[in-house]
């Protein structure tokens, strides 16, 4: 029973990684579109969004998709997008 539960937990974890992998580029595109459209952010907020965007891309390229989604989500929160 424990082996079955462990197998199911592992399978569930492995299935979420590809979902995050596809979410990262979509989130980066949303951020890029919002920046290109123009924002009412302060210079400090704009710098923070750009830093988070770059950090999210680095995490994505390194295969750390969960962290990438988290960081990109922070950037989208500052921008007021979802």
ZIMOQUI-V556826 format. One record per residue. N is the residue number from 0. RES is the residue in one letter. PSI is psi in whole degrees, -180 to 180 (999 if undefined). OMEGA is omega in whole degrees, -180 to 180 (* if undefined). Layout:
# ZIMOQUI-V556826
N & RES & PSI & OMEGA
N & RES & PSI & OMEGA
This chain:
# ZIMOQUI-V556826
0 & X & -44 & 179
1 & X & -39 & 179
2 & X & -39 & 179
3 & X & -45 & 179
4 & X & -41 & 178
5 & X & -41 & 179
6 & X & -44 & 179
7 & X & -40 & 178
8 & X & -43 & 179
9 & X & -44 & 179
10 & X & -42 & 178
11 & X & -41 & 179
12 & X & -41 & -179
13 & X & -30 & 180
14 & X & -25 & -180
15 & X & -26 & -179
16 & X & -49 & 178
17 & X & -34 & 179
18 & X & -45 & 176
19 & X & -39 & -179
20 & X & -37 & 179
21 & X & -25 & -179
22 & X & -34 & -177
23 & X & -54 & -180
24 & X & -35 & 178
25 & X & -42 & 178
26 & X & -41 & 178
27 & X & -40 & 179
28 & X & -40 & 177
29 & X & -43 & 180
30 & X & -47 & -180
31 & X & -42 & -180
32 & X & -42 & 179
33 & X & -41 & 179
34 & X & -41 & -179
35 & X & -35 & -180
36 & X & -20 & -178
37 & X & 146 & -178
38 & X & 168 & 175
39 & X & 26 & -178
40 & X & 152 & 173
41 & X & 167 & 179
42 & X & -37 & 180
43 & X & -45 & 179
44 & X & -42 & 180
45 & X & -43 & 178
46 & X & -39 & 179
47 & X & -43 & 179
48 & X & -45 & -179
49 & X & -39 & 179
50 & X & -46 & 179
51 & X & -39 & 179
52 & X & -47 & 180
53 & X & -41 & 179
54 & X & -41 & 178
55 & X & -40 & 179
56 & X & -39 & 177
57 & X & -45 & 178
58 & X & -43 & -180
59 & X & -49 & -178
60 & X & -29 & 179
61 & X & -4 & 179
62 & X & 6 & 180
63 & X & 72 & -171
64 & X & -34 & 178
65 & X & -45 & 179
66 & X & -37 & 178
67 & X & -48 & 180
68 & X & -40 & 180
69 & X & -50 & -177
70 & X & -43 & 178
71 & X & -34 & 176
72 & X & -38 & 177
73 & X & -42 & 178
74 & X & -42 & 180
75 & X & -33 & 176
76 & X & -44 & 179
77 & X & -39 & 179
78 & X & -17 & -178
79 & X & 29 & 177
80 & X & 165 & 180
81 & X & 999 & *
